[in-house]
Amino acid sequence: ADWDATVWDFGTSTDYPVLIHDSDNDGYSNEVDVDDDNNGLIEISTLQQLDLMRYDLAGTSINGDSTGCPATGCNGYELVNDLNFDTNGNGIADAGDEFWNNGAGWEPIGVGYSDTFTANLRGNGHSLNNLWMDGGGYDDASLLGYISNNSVSELIFNSPVISGANVAVIAFDAYYSEISDVSVNNAVIIENGGHAGGIASVAENSSISDVFVSSNMSSSSRDGGWVGHGGLVGYSSSLTIERSEFQGEIDAGENYFAGGLVGFSEGNLNIRNSLVVGDVLYSRLATGGLVGASWYITELENSLFIGTLGGSGRILPIGVGSGRSTDEVVITQTYWDADIAGILTSEFGEAKTTSELQCPTAPGDVSCDPTIFADWDATVWDFG
């Protein structure tokens, strides 16, 4: 008589009473609530649910169900588990995997300007493992396709293998998007005729912060073209990058531009507190340690390139050569290791020896050259 029907589910006349679990106390049991913590993000616990995101690109429901979303509605998705695309667990991508798709692998979510993914996606520190995509020479490839006016955050990718025309791990076009706290580990990215980036092949009016990418990036396209390969972004227009890092190798083949962070920029580009450790081996027109080429205002601050460079065109250890006005380039305390690069002078950035870069153990270390890292933030950089 005194038992609470909001606490107990009495079922049918042949069932025992069972407790109703309602984590967010919104009146919907966890079993039917798509947003158990009432934060406006729908929980994704399986690959099948991840796939269902393509049917609601704004993140207001999953499979048409918005039960338990706040009164203002849901506006995205969040992972609550690690997910593995190697569904048969044999260590390779093959026909036994659920999303093999006749060898094409995962199909991007949001595949056109009129079919854009605008939902927020939060990983909560969970990982997507062994993502496999093969777009061939014509189709673009990335987890999400076109994204805009959203955020992607707190997400880990382990061992993705992605090939296609415009190719990247997260999106092949990010427009007014914020991408933060993302790690991409041991990626293999193969471009077959477009822009290539570890995060986005194209990023416009967007920001990237606290991102780490380790990848081997290459091109199978030998025709060349006005496209960019970048450790984070292939082509950008109005982009800010902060506290981000690329490690690995980039070979843009006969394509025109390659840079450790950004391949080619045609809009304002701001890079602060960022690092490239690796080799930007080849491009046809312009190769740079941080930026392949930038055609508008570019600001680089407190950033570093440690690696080697190659190519048949212009080679700059920091990069950013625009071929236009050098007064559009502002560089502050941004360096390259001259011993490793084998390049002693450049119109942009400053060359430092390995010992000069390794000596300081704190900003302004007076036992070394105190000016090198004078304004670098010890909460952002570990000086060892």
C-alpha positions as CSV (number, residue, x, y, z in Angstrom):
1,A,0.0,0.0,0.0
2,D,2.8,2.5,0.8
3,W,5.3,1.5,-1.9
4,D,6.2,4.2,-4.3
5,A,5.4,3.5,-7.9
6,T,8.2,5.9,-9.0
7,V,10.7,3.7,-7.2
8,W,9.2,0.3,-7.9
9,D,8.1,-1.3,-11.2
10,F,5.4,-3.8,-10.4
11,G,5.2,-5.3,-13.9
12,T,2.4,-7.8,-14.6
13,S,0.6,-10.0,-12.1
14,T,3.2,-12.7,-12.7
15,D,6.2,-10.5,-12.0
16,Y,8.0,-9.6,-8.8
17,P,8.5,-5.9,-8.1
18,V,11.8,-4.5,-9.3
19,L,13.5,-1.3,-8.5
20,I,13.4,1.5,-11.0
21,H,16.9,3.0,-11.5
22,D,16.7,6.7,-12.5
23,S,20.2,8.2,-12.3
24,D,19.1,11.8,-13.0
25,N,15.7,11.7,-11.2
26,D,13.8,12.9,-14.2
27,G,11.1,10.3,-14.0
28,Y,12.5,8.0,-16.7
29,S,14.2,4.8,-15.7
30,N,17.7,4.3,-17.0
31,E,16.4,1.5,-19.2
32,V,14.4,3.9,-21.4
33,D,16.3,7.2,-20.7
34,V,18.6,8.1,-23.6
35,D,20.2,10.8,-21.5
36,D,20.8,9.3,-18.1
37,D,22.8,12.2,-16.7
38,N,20.4,14.9,-18.1
39,N,23.3,16.9,-19.7
40,G,21.7,17.1,-23.1
41,L,24.0,14.4,-24.6
42,I,22.6,11.1,-25.7
43,E,24.7,8.1,-24.4
44,I,26.4,6.0,-27.0
45,S,27.5,2.6,-25.7
46,T,27.8,0.4,-28.9
47,L,29.0,0.8,-32.4
48,Q,25.4,0.2,-33.5
49,Q,24.3,3.3,-31.6
50,L,27.3,5.3,-33.0
51,D,26.0,4.3,-36.5
52,L,22.5,5.6,-35.6
53,M,23.9,9.1,-35.2
54,R,23.7,9.5,-39.0
55,Y,19.9,9.6,-38.8
56,D,19.8,12.6,-36.4
57,L,22.7,14.9,-37.3
58,A,21.6,17.5,-34.8
59,G,21.7,15.0,-31.9
60,T,18.1,15.5,-30.7
61,S,17.3,11.8,-30.6
62,I,18.6,8.3,-31.3
63,N,16.6,6.1,-33.6
64,G,13.8,8.6,-33.2
65,D,13.8,8.3,-29.4
66,S,14.4,11.4,-27.2
67,T,13.0,9.9,-23.9
68,G,14.7,11.6,-21.0
69,C,16.2,14.5,-22.8
70,P,16.0,17.9,-20.9
71,A,13.1,20.2,-21.5
72,T,15.3,22.2,-23.9
73,G,16.1,19.0,-25.8
74,C,19.3,17.0,-26.5
75,N,22.0,18.5,-28.7
76,G,24.6,15.8,-29.2
77,Y,26.0,12.5,-28.2
78,E,28.6,11.2,-25.7
79,L,30.5,7.9,-25.4
80,V,30.1,5.8,-22.3
81,N,32.2,2.9,-23.5
82,D,35.4,2.2,-25.5
83,L,34.4,1.0,-28.9
84,N,36.3,-1.3,-31.3
85,F,35.7,-1.6,-35.0
86,D,37.6,-4.9,-35.1
87,T,34.4,-6.6,-34.0
88,N,35.7,-10.1,-34.6
89,G,38.8,-9.4,-32.6
90,N,41.3,-11.0,-35.1
91,G,43.6,-7.9,-35.2
92,I,42.8,-7.0,-38.9
93,A,40.1,-5.3,-40.8
94,D,38.3,-7.9,-42.8
95,A,34.9,-9.2,-43.9
96,G,34.3,-10.7,-40.5
97,D,33.9,-7.2,-39.0
98,E,30.5,-5.7,-38.7
99,F,31.2,-2.5,-40.5
100,W,33.4,-3.9,-43.2
101,N,31.0,-2.7,-45.9
102,N,32.6,-4.6,-48.7
103,G,36.0,-3.2,-47.9
104,A,35.0,0.4,-47.7
105,G,34.7,0.3,-44.0
106,W,32.9,2.9,-41.9
107,E,30.7,5.3,-43.8
108,P,31.2,9.0,-42.8
109,I,28.4,10.6,-40.9
110,G,27.2,13.9,-42.5
111,V,28.3,13.6,-46.1
112,G,27.3,17.0,-47.7
113,Y,26.8,20.7,-47.1
114,S,23.1,20.0,-46.9
115,D,23.7,16.9,-44.8
116,T,26.0,18.3,-42.1
117,F,26.7,16.9,-38.6
118,T,25.9,19.7,-36.2
119,A,25.6,17.7,-33.0
120,N,28.2,17.9,-30.3
121,L,30.2,14.8,-29.7
122,R,32.0,14.1,-26.4
123,G,34.2,11.1,-25.8
124,N,34.5,11.4,-22.0
125,G,38.0,10.0,-22.4
126,H,36.8,6.8,-24.2
127,S,38.4,5.5,-27.3
128,L,37.4,4.5,-30.8
129,N,39.8,1.7,-31.8
130,N,40.8,0.3,-35.2
131,L,38.6,2.6,-37.3
132,W,38.9,1.4,-40.9
133,M,37.9,3.4,-44.0
134,D,38.7,3.1,-47.6
135,G,37.2,5.8,-49.9
136,G,39.3,4.8,-52.9
137,G,40.3,7.6,-55.2
138,Y,36.9,9.4,-55.3
139,D,35.2,9.3,-51.9
140,D,36.2,11.3,-48.9
141,A,36.9,9.5,-45.7
142,S,36.7,10.4,-42.0
143,L,34.6,9.4,-38.9
144,L,32.4,12.4,-39.5
145,G,32.1,14.1,-42.9
146,Y,31.0,17.7,-42.9
147,I,30.6,19.2,-39.4
148,S,29.6,22.7,-38.4
149,N,28.7,24.9,-35.4
150,N,29.5,22.1,-33.0
151,S,32.2,20.7,-30.7
152,V,34.1,17.4,-30.7
153,S,36.0,16.7,-27.5
154,E,37.6,14.3,-25.0
155,L,38.0,11.5,-27.6
156,I,40.8,9.0,-28.3
157,F,41.4,7.2,-31.6
158,N,43.8,4.2,-31.5
159,S,45.2,2.8,-34.7
160,P,42.9,4.2,-37.3
161,V,43.6,3.3,-41.0
162,I,42.0,5.8,-43.4
163,S,42.4,6.4,-47.1
164,G,40.3,8.5,-49.5
165,A,40.2,11.7,-51.5
166,N,39.9,14.3,-48.8
167,V,41.0,12.3,-45.8
168,A,41.2,12.8,-42.0
169,V,40.4,11.1,-38.8
170,I,37.5,13.3,-37.5
171,A,36.1,15.3,-40.4
172,F,36.8,16.2,-44.0
173,D,35.3,19.6,-43.5
174,A,35.0,21.4,-40.1
175,Y,33.2,24.7,-40.3
176,Y,32.8,26.9,-37.2
177,S,33.7,23.9,-35.1
178,E,35.7,23.5,-31.9
179,I,37.9,20.4,-31.6
180,S,39.6,19.9,-28.3
181,D,41.2,17.3,-26.0
182,V,41.5,14.7,-28.8
183,S,44.3,12.1,-29.2
184,V,45.0,10.2,-32.4
185,N,47.5,7.4,-31.9
186,N,49.3,5.5,-34.5
187,A,47.2,6.6,-37.4
188,V,47.8,5.6,-41.0
189,I,46.4,8.2,-43.4
190,I,46.6,7.8,-47.2
191,E,45.4,10.6,-49.5
192,N,44.2,9.7,-52.9
193,G,43.5,13.1,-54.5
194,G,42.6,15.7,-52.0
195,H,43.5,17.4,-48.7
196,A,44.8,15.3,-45.8
197,G,45.0,16.0,-42.1
198,G,45.3,14.1,-38.9
199,I,42.2,15.9,-37.5
200,A,40.4,17.5,-40.4
201,S,41.2,17.7,-44.1
202,V,39.7,21.1,-44.2
203,A,39.0,23.5,-41.3
204,E,37.3,26.9,-41.7
205,N,36.5,29.4,-39.0
206,S,37.4,26.8,-36.4
207,S,39.6,26.1,-33.4
208,I,41.8,23.2,-32.4
209,S,43.2,22.9,-28.9
210,D,44.9,20.3,-26.7
211,V,45.1,17.8,-29.5
212,F,47.8,15.1,-30.1
213,V,48.3,13.2,-33.3
214,S,50.8,10.5,-34.1
215,S,50.6,9.4,-37.7
216,N,52.2,8.3,-40.9
217,M,50.7,10.3,-43.7
218,S,51.3,9.6,-47.4
219,S,49.9,10.2,-50.8
220,S,49.1,7.7,-53.6
221,S,48.1,10.6,-55.9
222,R,51.0,11.3,-58.3
223,D,49.2,13.9,-60.5
224,G,49.9,16.7,-58.0
225,G,47.4,19.5,-57.1
226,W,46.7,22.6,-55.2
227,V,46.1,20.7,-52.0
228,G,47.7,20.4,-48.6
229,H,48.9,17.8,-46.2
230,G,49.1,18.8,-42.6
231,G,49.7,16.8,-39.4
232,L,46.5,18.3,-38.0
233,V,44.8,20.1,-41.0
234,G,45.3,19.9,-44.7
235,Y,43.7,23.2,-45.7
236,S,42.5,26.0,-43.5
237,S,40.8,29.3,-43.6
238,S,40.6,31.3,-40.3
239,L,42.0,28.7,-37.9
240,T,43.4,28.8,-34.4
241,I,45.6,26.0,-33.0
242,E,46.7,25.9,-29.4
243,R,48.6,23.5,-27.2
244,S,48.7,20.8,-29.9
245,E,51.3,18.4,-31.2
246,F,52.0,16.2,-34.2
247,Q,54.5,13.3,-34.2
248,G,55.3,11.3,-37.2
249,E,56.0,11.5,-40.9
250,I,54.3,13.4,-43.8
251,D,54.9,12.7,-47.5
252,A,52.6,14.8,-49.7
253,G,54.0,13.3,-52.9
254,E,53.4,15.5,-55.9
255,N,50.8,17.6,-54.1
256,Y,51.8,21.2,-53.6
257,F,51.9,21.9,-49.8
258,A,53.0,20.0,-46.7
259,G,53.3,21.2,-43.1
260,G,53.8,19.7,-39.7
261,L,50.5,21.2,-38.4
262,V,48.8,22.8,-41.4
263,G,49.5,22.1,-45.1
264,F,48.0,25.2,-46.7
265,S,46.2,28.2,-45.3
266,E,44.2,30.8,-47.2
267,G,42.8,32.7,-44.2
268,N,44.1,34.0,-40.9
269,L,46.1,31.4,-39.1
270,N,47.1,31.5,-35.4
271,I,49.3,28.9,-33.8
272,R,50.4,29.1,-30.2
273,N,52.2,26.7,-27.9
274,S,52.4,23.9,-30.4
275,L,55.0,21.3,-31.3
276,V,56.0,19.1,-34.3
277,V,58.4,16.2,-33.8
278,G,58.9,14.3,-37.0
279,D,59.7,14.6,-40.7
280,V,57.9,16.5,-43.4
281,L,59.5,14.7,-46.2
282,Y,58.1,15.9,-49.4
283,S,55.8,18.3,-51.3
284,R,56.0,19.7,-54.8
285,L,55.8,23.5,-54.0
286,A,56.2,24.4,-50.3
287,T,57.3,22.3,-47.3
288,G,57.3,23.7,-43.8
289,G,58.0,22.3,-40.3
290,L,54.8,23.9,-38.9
291,V,53.0,25.3,-41.9
292,G,53.5,24.5,-45.6
293,A,52.3,27.8,-47.0
294,S,50.0,30.6,-45.7
295,W,48.6,33.3,-48.0
296,Y,47.2,35.6,-45.3
297,I,47.9,36.9,-41.8
298,T,49.8,34.2,-39.9
299,E,50.8,34.4,-36.2
300,L,53.1,31.8,-34.7
301,E,53.9,32.0,-31.0
302,N,55.9,29.8,-28.6
303,S,56.1,26.8,-30.9
304,L,58.8,24.4,-32.0
305,F,59.8,22.1,-34.9
306,I,62.1,19.2,-34.3
307,G,62.7,17.1,-37.5
308,T,63.8,17.0,-41.1
309,L,62.4,18.5,-44.2
310,G,62.4,17.7,-47.9
311,G,60.7,18.5,-51.2
312,S,61.2,19.8,-54.7
313,G,60.0,23.3,-54.0
314,R,60.4,25.9,-51.2
315,I,61.6,24.4,-47.9
316,L,61.3,26.5,-44.7
317,P,62.0,25.0,-41.3
318,I,59.1,26.8,-39.7
319,G,57.2,27.4,-43.0
320,V,54.5,30.0,-43.5
321,G,56.1,31.4,-46.7
322,S,53.2,33.2,-48.4
323,G,54.9,34.5,-51.5
324,R,53.2,37.8,-50.7
325,S,54.0,40.2,-47.9
326,T,56.2,39.2,-45.0
327,D,54.6,41.8,-42.8
328,E,51.6,39.6,-42.7
329,V,53.7,37.0,-40.7
330,V,54.2,37.6,-37.0
331,I,56.5,35.1,-35.2
332,T,57.3,35.1,-31.5
333,Q,59.8,32.8,-29.8
334,T,59.2,30.1,-32.4
335,Y,62.2,27.8,-33.3
336,W,63.5,24.8,-35.1
337,D,66.4,22.5,-34.2
338,A,69.0,23.4,-36.8
339,D,71.2,20.4,-36.0
340,I,68.4,18.0,-36.9
341,A,67.0,20.0,-39.8
342,G,70.3,20.8,-41.3
343,I,69.1,24.3,-42.1
344,L,70.7,27.3,-40.3
345,T,68.8,30.3,-41.6
346,S,65.3,31.2,-42.8
347,E,63.2,34.3,-43.2
348,F,60.8,33.0,-40.6
349,G,61.5,31.7,-37.1
350,E,64.9,31.2,-35.4
351,A,67.4,28.4,-35.6
352,K,68.6,26.9,-32.4
353,T,71.0,24.1,-31.8
354,T,70.0,20.9,-30.0
355,S,72.0,21.9,-26.9
356,E,70.4,25.4,-26.8
357,L,66.9,23.9,-26.9
358,Q,67.6,21.1,-24.4
359,C,69.6,23.2,-21.8
360,P,66.8,25.2,-20.1
361,T,64.8,23.4,-17.4
362,A,62.4,26.3,-16.9
363,P,61.4,29.5,-18.7
364,G,64.2,32.1,-18.4
365,D,66.7,29.6,-17.1
366,V,69.8,31.8,-16.5
367,S,72.2,28.9,-16.7
368,C,71.4,28.8,-20.4
369,D,70.3,31.4,-22.8
370,P,67.4,32.9,-20.7
371,T,65.8,34.6,-23.7
372,I,64.9,31.4,-25.6
373,F,61.9,30.3,-23.6
374,A,61.4,33.5,-21.6
375,D,57.7,33.8,-22.2
376,W,56.9,30.1,-22.5
377,D,54.4,28.8,-19.9
378,A,55.7,26.1,-17.6
379,T,52.1,24.9,-17.1
380,V,51.9,24.1,-20.8
381,W,55.5,23.0,-21.5
382,D,57.6,20.4,-19.6
383,F,61.2,21.4,-19.9
384,G,62.6,18.2,-18.5
